[in-house]
Amino acid sequence: MIDLILEVGSNHNCEIERAYKLIETAAFLGADYVKFQLFTAETLYAPECIKERKYAKKRELPIEWIPKLYTYAHSQGIKIGYSVFSKEAVESVKDYTDFLKVSSFDILRLDLIKECLKTDKTFMISLGLASREEMNIIDKHTCEKLNRRIVFFHCIPKYPTDPSECNLSLIKYYKENYPDEIGWSDHTREEGVILEAIRQGATAIELHFDLVDQAGCETQYGHCWSPSRLHFLIRTLRTMKEATGEVIEPNEVFKEQRKLLAWPSDGLRHM
């Protein structure tokens, strides 16, 4: 089973009606989860990063939206989660989320990881910038919390990512060396990359997306999927799941058809 997470990021443009529409679109497309990012400019950038703070301020998700988004998502039949960037963010959202995620740029924040693991929520973390030593440290902390679902995401933190840079064989390596689920957080917008990630063993796929108008503030970076391309991709993934089926004795399924088998003695069908 492949879980599909559609990442809003900051494509809500600080407009709650747009955020609702993004949730509605994710549910309509058949995603399992929709995800937002919860940060403040002050907890994201150091004081000397004046330009970066100013830009981040325009992308903040208002705290007062959190209960409303949770209620709306569940009314649409889709689960909701957040990437969190501070312990305060975890506290703000823990009662109104189905999962918490830590980004590649926060992998050294063991305090943040521990804060997420204090909750009873599914925990996800992107490992695009982690060295093998850091992977082992993170794995040690998460292994102590095996009573909940944990997903490690392979990703390339470049927007957009060229398929040649994806190194998807790492997914198989992660699966062989770490006990948790392995996912792929995509920044390519390439169907072939998604299918190969699944072939390599990914059990969760995260995709950035925007509305039909492509007017979200992150879409300019070239890593956000449009609803039309997502519709085709998701239909393909669902078909793959349906076609996989279960291991059954073929003869039991095709009893009637077996009556048409040619007899070995003369090569004829004797119906």
ChimeraX commands (.cxc) that place a marker at each C-alpha (Angstrom):
marker #1 position 0.00,0.00,0.00 radius 0.5
marker #1 position 1.34,3.44,-0.98 radius 0.5
marker #1 position 0.36,6.47,1.08 radius 0.5
marker #1 position 0.15,9.68,-0.91 radius 0.5
marker #1 position 0.81,13.01,0.81 radius 0.5
marker #1 position 0.06,16.23,-1.07 radius 0.5
marker #1 position 2.17,19.10,0.30 radius 0.5
marker #1 position 0.62,22.59,0.23 radius 0.5
marker #1 position 3.72,24.29,1.61 radius 0.5
marker #1 position 2.96,28.00,1.45 radius 0.5
marker #1 position 0.77,27.85,-1.66 radius 0.5
marker #1 position -2.15,28.99,0.51 radius 0.5
marker #1 position -0.79,32.56,0.03 radius 0.5
marker #1 position -2.09,33.40,3.53 radius 0.5
marker #1 position -5.69,33.15,2.25 radius 0.5
marker #1 position -7.83,30.71,4.22 radius 0.5
marker #1 position -10.30,30.18,1.39 radius 0.5
marker #1 position -7.39,29.14,-0.82 radius 0.5
marker #1 position -6.21,26.77,1.92 radius 0.5
marker #1 position -9.69,25.21,2.01 radius 0.5
marker #1 position -9.65,24.85,-1.78 radius 0.5
marker #1 position -6.25,23.12,-1.64 radius 0.5
marker #1 position -7.58,20.65,0.95 radius 0.5
marker #1 position -10.68,20.06,-1.15 radius 0.5
marker #1 position -8.57,19.47,-4.27 radius 0.5
marker #1 position -6.25,17.01,-2.47 radius 0.5
marker #1 position -9.28,15.05,-1.25 radius 0.5
marker #1 position -10.90,15.08,-4.70 radius 0.5
marker #1 position -7.72,13.78,-6.31 radius 0.5
marker #1 position -7.69,10.83,-3.91 radius 0.5
marker #1 position -4.69,11.67,-1.70 radius 0.5
marker #1 position -4.44,10.09,1.75 radius 0.5
marker #1 position -3.02,13.21,3.44 radius 0.5
marker #1 position -2.68,16.93,2.86 radius 0.5
marker #1 position 0.23,18.74,4.51 radius 0.5
marker #1 position 0.99,22.34,5.48 radius 0.5
marker #1 position 4.09,23.97,6.97 radius 0.5
marker #1 position 3.98,25.67,10.35 radius 0.5
marker #1 position 6.70,28.20,11.03 radius 0.5
marker #1 position 7.30,31.81,11.93 radius 0.5
marker #1 position 9.94,33.98,10.30 radius 0.5
marker #1 position 11.59,34.43,13.70 radius 0.5
marker #1 position 11.92,30.67,14.35 radius 0.5
marker #1 position 13.11,29.97,10.81 radius 0.5
marker #1 position 15.89,32.53,10.23 radius 0.5
marker #1 position 18.51,34.20,12.40 radius 0.5
marker #1 position 18.10,37.96,13.07 radius 0.5
marker #1 position 20.78,38.91,10.54 radius 0.5
marker #1 position 18.77,37.27,7.72 radius 0.5
marker #1 position 16.63,40.37,7.20 radius 0.5
marker #1 position 15.53,39.70,3.60 radius 0.5
marker #1 position 14.77,36.04,4.33 radius 0.5
marker #1 position 12.71,36.92,7.40 radius 0.5
marker #1 position 10.72,39.48,5.45 radius 0.5
marker #1 position 9.90,36.97,2.72 radius 0.5
marker #1 position 9.10,34.17,5.22 radius 0.5
marker #1 position 6.72,36.50,7.07 radius 0.5
marker #1 position 4.53,36.63,3.98 radius 0.5
marker #1 position 4.32,32.82,3.90 radius 0.5
marker #1 position 3.39,32.13,7.53 radius 0.5
marker #1 position 0.31,30.06,8.27 radius 0.5
marker #1 position -1.79,31.86,10.93 radius 0.5
marker #1 position -2.09,29.85,14.16 radius 0.5
marker #1 position -5.83,30.52,14.35 radius 0.5
marker #1 position -6.35,28.52,11.16 radius 0.5
marker #1 position -5.16,25.25,12.68 radius 0.5
marker #1 position -8.42,23.97,14.26 radius 0.5
marker #1 position -10.40,25.14,11.20 radius 0.5
marker #1 position -8.13,23.33,8.73 radius 0.5
marker #1 position -8.29,20.14,10.80 radius 0.5
marker #1 position -12.08,20.19,10.90 radius 0.5
marker #1 position -12.37,20.99,7.20 radius 0.5
marker #1 position -9.89,18.30,6.14 radius 0.5
marker #1 position -11.73,15.61,8.08 radius 0.5
marker #1 position -15.07,16.80,6.69 radius 0.5
marker #1 position -13.58,16.19,3.22 radius 0.5
marker #1 position -12.45,12.69,4.18 radius 0.5
marker #1 position -8.71,13.42,4.14 radius 0.5
marker #1 position -6.13,13.45,6.94 radius 0.5
marker #1 position -3.95,16.50,7.60 radius 0.5
marker #1 position -0.39,16.96,8.83 radius 0.5
marker #1 position 2.28,19.60,9.32 radius 0.5
marker #1 position 5.97,20.13,8.85 radius 0.5
marker #1 position 7.06,21.76,12.10 radius 0.5
marker #1 position 10.10,23.96,12.62 radius 0.5
marker #1 position 10.02,24.68,16.36 radius 0.5
marker #1 position 8.90,23.11,19.63 radius 0.5
marker #1 position 6.28,25.86,19.87 radius 0.5
marker #1 position 4.82,24.74,16.54 radius 0.5
marker #1 position 4.50,21.17,17.83 radius 0.5
marker #1 position 2.62,22.43,20.88 radius 0.5
marker #1 position 0.30,24.56,18.74 radius 0.5
marker #1 position -0.68,21.81,16.35 radius 0.5
marker #1 position -0.48,18.53,18.27 radius 0.5
marker #1 position -4.23,18.35,18.98 radius 0.5
marker #1 position -5.19,19.19,15.39 radius 0.5
marker #1 position -2.98,16.99,13.23 radius 0.5
marker #1 position -2.71,13.40,12.10 radius 0.5
marker #1 position 1.07,13.46,11.71 radius 0.5
marker #1 position 4.16,15.62,12.27 radius 0.5
marker #1 position 7.12,15.96,9.93 radius 0.5
marker #1 position 10.65,17.35,10.33 radius 0.5
marker #1 position 12.38,18.73,7.24 radius 0.5
marker #1 position 15.81,17.86,5.81 radius 0.5
marker #1 position 17.14,21.18,7.06 radius 0.5
marker #1 position 16.24,20.32,10.67 radius 0.5
marker #1 position 17.76,16.85,10.98 radius 0.5
marker #1 position 20.27,18.02,13.62 radius 0.5
marker #1 position 17.46,19.38,15.81 radius 0.5
marker #1 position 17.23,16.44,18.19 radius 0.5
marker #1 position 15.24,18.68,20.55 radius 0.5
marker #1 position 12.58,19.10,17.84 radius 0.5
marker #1 position 12.59,15.39,17.00 radius 0.5
marker #1 position 12.13,14.51,20.69 radius 0.5
marker #1 position 9.28,17.01,20.99 radius 0.5
marker #1 position 7.48,15.38,18.07 radius 0.5
marker #1 position 8.03,11.91,19.54 radius 0.5
marker #1 position 6.46,13.01,22.84 radius 0.5
marker #1 position 3.12,13.13,21.04 radius 0.5
marker #1 position 1.18,10.07,19.91 radius 0.5
marker #1 position 1.20,11.19,16.28 radius 0.5
marker #1 position 2.75,9.46,13.27 radius 0.5
marker #1 position 6.25,10.91,12.84 radius 0.5
marker #1 position 7.95,11.58,9.52 radius 0.5
marker #1 position 11.39,13.02,8.75 radius 0.5
marker #1 position 13.19,13.87,5.50 radius 0.5
marker #1 position 16.81,12.72,5.36 radius 0.5
marker #1 position 18.04,14.48,2.25 radius 0.5
marker #1 position 20.91,16.19,4.07 radius 0.5
marker #1 position 21.77,13.45,6.58 radius 0.5
marker #1 position 25.14,11.74,6.65 radius 0.5
marker #1 position 25.28,8.04,7.53 radius 0.5
marker #1 position 26.39,8.91,11.07 radius 0.5
marker #1 position 23.49,11.34,11.48 radius 0.5
marker #1 position 21.11,8.72,10.09 radius 0.5
marker #1 position 22.22,6.32,12.81 radius 0.5
marker #1 position 21.70,8.96,15.53 radius 0.5
marker #1 position 18.20,9.74,14.25 radius 0.5
marker #1 position 17.41,6.04,13.96 radius 0.5
marker #1 position 18.52,5.46,17.55 radius 0.5
marker #1 position 16.11,8.14,18.80 radius 0.5
marker #1 position 13.17,6.92,16.75 radius 0.5
marker #1 position 13.74,3.25,17.54 radius 0.5
marker #1 position 12.79,4.02,21.13 radius 0.5
marker #1 position 9.31,4.96,19.86 radius 0.5
marker #1 position 8.30,1.83,17.98 radius 0.5
marker #1 position 4.75,2.10,19.36 radius 0.5
marker #1 position 3.89,4.56,16.60 radius 0.5
marker #1 position 4.31,4.81,12.85 radius 0.5
marker #1 position 7.59,6.39,11.71 radius 0.5
marker #1 position 8.51,7.16,8.10 radius 0.5
marker #1 position 11.98,8.15,6.87 radius 0.5
marker #1 position 11.86,10.09,3.59 radius 0.5
marker #1 position 14.62,10.08,1.02 radius 0.5
marker #1 position 14.64,13.43,-0.77 radius 0.5
marker #1 position 16.87,15.84,-2.64 radius 0.5
marker #1 position 16.44,19.33,-1.12 radius 0.5
marker #1 position 16.74,21.16,-4.44 radius 0.5
marker #1 position 13.85,22.93,-6.15 radius 0.5
marker #1 position 13.32,21.57,-8.74 radius 0.5
marker #1 position 15.38,18.37,-8.79 radius 0.5
marker #1 position 16.60,16.80,-12.03 radius 0.5
marker #1 position 15.79,13.06,-12.24 radius 0.5
marker #1 position 19.51,12.31,-12.68 radius 0.5
marker #1 position 20.12,13.69,-9.18 radius 0.5
marker #1 position 17.55,11.55,-7.34 radius 0.5
marker #1 position 19.74,8.55,-6.45 radius 0.5
marker #1 position 16.66,6.43,-5.73 radius 0.5
marker #1 position 18.77,3.35,-5.04 radius 0.5
marker #1 position 19.22,4.85,-1.56 radius 0.5
marker #1 position 15.64,3.83,-0.80 radius 0.5
marker #1 position 16.61,0.17,-1.07 radius 0.5
marker #1 position 19.68,0.82,1.10 radius 0.5
marker #1 position 17.53,2.52,3.77 radius 0.5
marker #1 position 15.06,-0.38,3.73 radius 0.5
marker #1 position 17.85,-2.88,4.27 radius 0.5
marker #1 position 19.52,-0.96,7.09 radius 0.5
marker #1 position 16.75,0.79,9.04 radius 0.5
marker #1 position 13.57,-0.64,10.58 radius 0.5
marker #1 position 11.20,2.21,9.76 radius 0.5
marker #1 position 9.13,2.78,6.63 radius 0.5
marker #1 position 10.87,4.55,3.75 radius 0.5
marker #1 position 9.22,7.19,1.57 radius 0.5
marker #1 position 10.16,9.53,-1.25 radius 0.5
marker #1 position 9.64,13.30,-1.00 radius 0.5
marker #1 position 9.55,14.50,-4.58 radius 0.5
marker #1 position 10.82,17.76,-6.09 radius 0.5
marker #1 position 10.96,16.60,-9.74 radius 0.5
marker #1 position 7.39,16.53,-11.10 radius 0.5
marker #1 position 8.32,13.42,-13.11 radius 0.5
marker #1 position 5.96,10.41,-13.17 radius 0.5
marker #1 position 8.85,8.06,-13.96 radius 0.5
marker #1 position 10.68,9.12,-10.80 radius 0.5
marker #1 position 7.61,8.34,-8.67 radius 0.5
marker #1 position 7.15,4.90,-10.21 radius 0.5
marker #1 position 10.85,4.08,-9.76 radius 0.5
marker #1 position 10.74,5.21,-6.12 radius 0.5
marker #1 position 7.90,2.75,-5.54 radius 0.5
marker #1 position 9.79,0.01,-7.40 radius 0.5
marker #1 position 12.74,0.63,-5.08 radius 0.5
marker #1 position 10.48,0.10,-2.06 radius 0.5
marker #1 position 9.00,3.48,-1.07 radius 0.5
marker #1 position 5.72,3.04,0.84 radius 0.5
marker #1 position 4.88,6.76,1.07 radius 0.5
marker #1 position 5.14,9.47,-1.57 radius 0.5
marker #1 position 5.09,13.21,-0.83 radius 0.5
marker #1 position 4.39,15.67,-3.67 radius 0.5
marker #1 position 4.17,19.47,-3.62 radius 0.5
marker #1 position 1.09,20.74,-5.44 radius 0.5
marker #1 position -0.93,23.83,-6.30 radius 0.5
marker #1 position -4.36,24.71,-7.67 radius 0.5
marker #1 position -5.22,24.94,-11.37 radius 0.5
marker #1 position -4.37,28.66,-11.37 radius 0.5
marker #1 position -0.76,27.82,-10.39 radius 0.5
marker #1 position -0.75,31.08,-8.39 radius 0.5
marker #1 position 0.72,29.68,-5.15 radius 0.5
marker #1 position 3.83,31.49,-3.99 radius 0.5
marker #1 position 5.99,28.33,-4.15 radius 0.5
marker #1 position 4.99,27.24,-7.66 radius 0.5
marker #1 position 7.48,29.68,-9.19 radius 0.5
marker #1 position 10.32,27.36,-8.10 radius 0.5
marker #1 position 9.19,24.62,-10.47 radius 0.5
marker #1 position 8.61,21.70,-8.08 radius 0.5
marker #1 position 4.80,21.83,-7.63 radius 0.5
marker #1 position 2.47,19.42,-9.45 radius 0.5
marker #1 position -0.69,20.65,-11.16 radius 0.5
marker #1 position -4.04,18.92,-10.45 radius 0.5
marker #1 position -4.28,17.62,-14.03 radius 0.5
marker #1 position -0.91,15.83,-13.88 radius 0.5
marker #1 position -1.68,14.57,-10.38 radius 0.5
marker #1 position -4.97,13.13,-11.57 radius 0.5
marker #1 position -3.15,10.97,-14.13 radius 0.5
marker #1 position -0.43,9.95,-11.67 radius 0.5
marker #1 position -2.81,9.06,-8.83 radius 0.5
marker #1 position -5.02,7.04,-11.18 radius 0.5
marker #1 position -1.90,5.14,-12.26 radius 0.5
marker #1 position -0.88,4.47,-8.64 radius 0.5
marker #1 position -4.38,3.26,-7.71 radius 0.5
marker #1 position -4.43,0.98,-10.77 radius 0.5
marker #1 position -1.06,-0.46,-9.73 radius 0.5
marker #1 position -2.43,-1.16,-6.26 radius 0.5
marker #1 position -5.56,-2.79,-7.66 radius 0.5
marker #1 position -3.61,-4.89,-10.14 radius 0.5
marker #1 position -1.21,-6.22,-7.50 radius 0.5
marker #1 position -3.92,-8.30,-5.82 radius 0.5
marker #1 position -3.17,-11.17,-3.46 radius 0.5
marker #1 position -1.37,-14.46,-3.96 radius 0.5
marker #1 position -4.08,-16.97,-4.90 radius 0.5
marker #1 position -3.95,-20.31,-6.69 radius 0.5
marker #1 position -4.61,-19.38,-10.35 radius 0.5
marker #1 position -6.57,-22.60,-10.97 radius 0.5
marker #1 position -9.11,-21.57,-8.33 radius 0.5
marker #1 position -9.76,-18.26,-10.09 radius 0.5
marker #1 position -10.13,-19.62,-13.60 radius 0.5
marker #1 position -12.12,-22.84,-13.07 radius 0.5
marker #1 position -14.42,-22.19,-16.00 radius 0.5
marker #1 position -11.62,-21.15,-18.32 radius 0.5
marker #1 position -9.67,-24.31,-17.48 radius 0.5
marker #1 position -12.39,-26.36,-19.20 radius 0.5
marker #1 position -11.05,-24.91,-22.44 radius 0.5
marker #1 position -7.55,-26.31,-21.94 radius 0.5
marker #1 position -6.27,-28.30,-24.91 radius 0.5
marker #1 position -5.83,-32.02,-24.18 radius 0.5
marker #1 position -2.17,-33.04,-24.27 radius 0.5
marker #1 position -3.05,-36.18,-26.21 radius 0.5
marker #1 position -4.40,-34.47,-29.33 radius 0.5
marker #1 position -3.97,-30.70,-28.77 radius 0.5
marker #1 position -7.74,-30.12,-29.10 radius 0.5
marker #1 position -10.33,-28.51,-26.79 radius 0.5
marker #1 position -13.05,-31.01,-25.96 radius 0.5
marker #1 position -15.85,-28.75,-24.73 radius 0.5
marker link #1:1,2 radius 0.2
marker link #1:2,3 radius 0.2
marker link #1:3,4 radius 0.2
marker link #1:4,5 radius 0.2
marker link #1:5,6 radius 0.2
marker link #1:6,7 radius 0.2
marker link #1:7,8 radius 0.2
marker link #1:8,9 radius 0.2
marker link #1:9,10 radius 0.2
marker link #1:10,11 radius 0.2
marker link #1:11,12 radius 0.2
marker link #1:12,13 radius 0.2
marker link #1:13,14 radius 0.2
marker link #1:14,15 radius 0.2
marker link #1:15,16 radius 0.2
marker link #1:16,17 radius 0.2
marker link #1:17,18 radius 0.2
marker link #1:18,19 radius 0.2
marker link #1:19,20 radius 0.2
marker link #1:20,21 radius 0.2
marker link #1:21,22 radius 0.2
marker link #1:22,23 radius 0.2
marker link #1:23,24 radius 0.2
marker link #1:24,25 radius 0.2
marker link #1:25,26 radius 0.2
marker link #1:26,27 radius 0.2
marker link #1:27,28 radius 0.2
marker link #1:28,29 radius 0.2
marker link #1:29,30 radius 0.2
marker link #1:30,31 radius 0.2
marker link #1:31,32 radius 0.2
marker link #1:32,33 radius 0.2
marker link #1:33,34 radius 0.2
marker link #1:34,35 radius 0.2
marker link #1:35,36 radius 0.2
marker link #1:36,37 radius 0.2
marker link #1:37,38 radius 0.2
marker link #1:38,39 radius 0.2
marker link #1:39,40 radius 0.2
marker link #1:40,41 radius 0.2
marker link #1:41,42 radius 0.2
marker link #1:42,43 radius 0.2
marker link #1:43,44 radius 0.2
marker link #1:44,45 radius 0.2
marker link #1:45,46 radius 0.2
marker link #1:46,47 radius 0.2
marker link #1:47,48 radius 0.2
marker link #1:48,49 radius 0.2
marker link #1:49,50 radius 0.2
marker link #1:50,51 radius 0.2
marker link #1:51,52 radius 0.2
marker link #1:52,53 radius 0.2
marker link #1:53,54 radius 0.2
marker link #1:54,55 radius 0.2
marker link #1:55,56 radius 0.2
marker link #1:56,57 radius 0.2
marker link #1:57,58 radius 0.2
marker link #1:58,59 radius 0.2
marker link #1:59,60 radius 0.2
marker link #1:60,61 radius 0.2
marker link #1:61,62 radius 0.2
marker link #1:62,63 radius 0.2
marker link #1:63,64 radius 0.2
marker link #1:64,65 radius 0.2
marker link #1:65,66 radius 0.2
marker link #1:66,67 radius 0.2
marker link #1:67,68 radius 0.2
marker link #1:68,69 radius 0.2
marker link #1:69,70 radius 0.2
marker link #1:70,71 radius 0.2
marker link #1:71,72 radius 0.2
marker link #1:72,73 radius 0.2
marker link #1:73,74 radius 0.2
marker link #1:74,75 radius 0.2
marker link #1:75,76 radius 0.2
marker link #1:76,77 radius 0.2
marker link #1:77,78 radius 0.2
marker link #1:78,79 radius 0.2
marker link #1:79,80 radius 0.2
marker link #1:80,81 radius 0.2
marker link #1:81,82 radius 0.2
marker link #1:82,83 radius 0.2
marker link #1:83,84 radius 0.2
marker link #1:84,85 radius 0.2
marker link #1:85,86 radius 0.2
marker link #1:86,87 radius 0.2
marker link #1:87,88 radius 0.2
marker link #1:88,89 radius 0.2
marker link #1:89,90 radius 0.2
marker link #1:90,91 radius 0.2
marker link #1:91,92 radius 0.2
marker link #1:92,93 radius 0.2
marker link #1:93,94 radius 0.2
marker link #1:94,95 radius 0.2
marker link #1:95,96 radius 0.2
marker link #1:96,97 radius 0.2
marker link #1:97,98 radius 0.2
marker link #1:98,99 radius 0.2
marker link #1:99,100 radius 0.2
marker link #1:100,101 radius 0.2
marker link #1:101,102 radius 0.2
marker link #1:102,103 radius 0.2
marker link #1:103,104 radius 0.2
marker link #1:104,105 radius 0.2
marker link #1:105,106 radius 0.2
marker link #1:106,107 radius 0.2
marker link #1:107,108 radius 0.2
marker link #1:108,109 radius 0.2
marker link #1:109,110 radius 0.2
marker link #1:110,111 radius 0.2
marker link #1:111,112 radius 0.2
marker link #1:112,113 radius 0.2
marker link #1:113,114 radius 0.2
marker link #1:114,115 radius 0.2
marker link #1:115,116 radius 0.2
marker link #1:116,117 radius 0.2
marker link #1:117,118 radius 0.2
marker link #1:118,119 radius 0.2
marker link #1:119,120 radius 0.2
marker link #1:120,121 radius 0.2
marker link #1:121,122 radius 0.2
marker link #1:122,123 radius 0.2
marker link #1:123,124 radius 0.2
marker link #1:124,125 radius 0.2
marker link #1:125,126 radius 0.2
marker link #1:126,127 radius 0.2
marker link #1:127,128 radius 0.2
marker link #1:128,129 radius 0.2
marker link #1:129,130 radius 0.2
marker link #1:130,131 radius 0.2
marker link #1:131,132 radius 0.2
marker link #1:132,133 radius 0.2
marker link #1:133,134 radius 0.2
marker link #1:134,135 radius 0.2
marker link #1:135,136 radius 0.2
marker link #1:136,137 radius 0.2
marker link #1:137,138 radius 0.2
marker link #1:138,139 radius 0.2
marker link #1:139,140 radius 0.2
marker link #1:140,141 radius 0.2
marker link #1:141,142 radius 0.2
marker link #1:142,143 radius 0.2
marker link #1:143,144 radius 0.2
marker link #1:144,145 radius 0.2
marker link #1:145,146 radius 0.2
marker link #1:146,147 radius 0.2
marker link #1:147,148 radius 0.2
marker link #1:148,149 radius 0.2
marker link #1:149,150 radius 0.2
marker link #1:150,151 radius 0.2
marker link #1:151,152 radius 0.2
marker link #1:152,153 radius 0.2
marker link #1:153,154 radius 0.2
marker link #1:154,155 radius 0.2
marker link #1:155,156 radius 0.2
marker link #1:156,157 radius 0.2
marker link #1:157,158 radius 0.2
marker link #1:158,159 radius 0.2
marker link #1:159,160 radius 0.2
marker link #1:160,161 radius 0.2
marker link #1:161,162 radius 0.2
marker link #1:162,163 radius 0.2
marker link #1:163,164 radius 0.2
marker link #1:164,165 radius 0.2
marker link #1:165,166 radius 0.2
marker link #1:166,167 radius 0.2
marker link #1:167,168 radius 0.2
marker link #1:168,169 radius 0.2
marker link #1:169,170 radius 0.2
marker link #1:170,171 radius 0.2
marker link #1:171,172 radius 0.2
marker link #1:172,173 radius 0.2
marker link #1:173,174 radius 0.2
marker link #1:174,175 radius 0.2
marker link #1:175,176 radius 0.2
marker link #1:176,177 radius 0.2
marker link #1:177,178 radius 0.2
marker link #1:178,179 radius 0.2
marker link #1:179,180 radius 0.2
marker link #1:180,181 radius 0.2
marker link #1:181,182 radius 0.2
marker link #1:182,183 radius 0.2
marker link #1:183,184 radius 0.2
marker link #1:184,185 radius 0.2
marker link #1:185,186 radius 0.2
marker link #1:186,187 radius 0.2
marker link #1:187,188 radius 0.2
marker link #1:188,189 radius 0.2
marker link #1:189,190 radius 0.2
marker link #1:190,191 radius 0.2
marker link #1:191,192 radius 0.2
marker link #1:192,193 radius 0.2
marker link #1:193,194 radius 0.2
marker link #1:194,195 radius 0.2
marker link #1:195,196 radius 0.2
marker link #1:196,197 radius 0.2
marker link #1:197,198 radius 0.2
marker link #1:198,199 radius 0.2
marker link #1:199,200 radius 0.2
marker link #1:200,201 radius 0.2
marker link #1:201,202 radius 0.2
marker link #1:202,203 radius 0.2
marker link #1:203,204 radius 0.2
marker link #1:204,205 radius 0.2
marker link #1:205,206 radius 0.2
marker link #1:206,207 radius 0.2
marker link #1:207,208 radius 0.2
marker link #1:208,209 radius 0.2
marker link #1:209,210 radius 0.2
marker link #1:210,211 radius 0.2
marker link #1:211,212 radius 0.2
marker link #1:212,213 radius 0.2
marker link #1:213,214 radius 0.2
marker link #1:214,215 radius 0.2
marker link #1:215,216 radius 0.2
marker link #1:216,217 radius 0.2
marker link #1:217,218 radius 0.2
marker link #1:218,219 radius 0.2
marker link #1:219,220 radius 0.2
marker link #1:220,221 radius 0.2
marker link #1:221,222 radius 0.2
marker link #1:222,223 radius 0.2
marker link #1:223,224 radius 0.2
marker link #1:224,225 radius 0.2
marker link #1:225,226 radius 0.2
marker link #1:226,227 radius 0.2
marker link #1:227,228 radius 0.2
marker link #1:228,229 radius 0.2
marker link #1:229,230 radius 0.2
marker link #1:230,231 radius 0.2
marker link #1:231,232 radius 0.2
marker link #1:232,233 radius 0.2
marker link #1:233,234 radius 0.2
marker link #1:234,235 radius 0.2
marker link #1:235,236 radius 0.2
marker link #1:236,237 radius 0.2
marker link #1:237,238 radius 0.2
marker link #1:238,239 radius 0.2
marker link #1:239,240 radius 0.2
marker link #1:240,241 radius 0.2
marker link #1:241,242 radius 0.2
marker link #1:242,243 radius 0.2
marker link #1:243,244 radius 0.2
marker link #1:244,245 radius 0.2
marker link #1:245,246 radius 0.2
marker link #1:246,247 radius 0.2
marker link #1:247,248 radius 0.2
marker link #1:248,249 radius 0.2
marker link #1:249,250 radius 0.2
marker link #1:250,251 radius 0.2
marker link #1:251,252 radius 0.2
marker link #1:252,253 radius 0.2
marker link #1:253,254 radius 0.2
marker link #1:254,255 radius 0.2
marker link #1:255,256 radius 0.2
marker link #1:256,257 radius 0.2
marker link #1:257,258 radius 0.2
marker link #1:258,259 radius 0.2
marker link #1:259,260 radius 0.2
marker link #1:260,261 radius 0.2
marker link #1:261,262 radius 0.2
marker link #1:262,263 radius 0.2
marker link #1:263,264 radius 0.2
marker link #1:264,265 radius 0.2
marker link #1:265,266 radius 0.2
marker link #1:266,267 radius 0.2
marker link #1:267,268 radius 0.2
marker link #1:268,269 radius 0.2
marker link #1:269,270 radius 0.2
marker link #1:270,271 radius 0.2
view
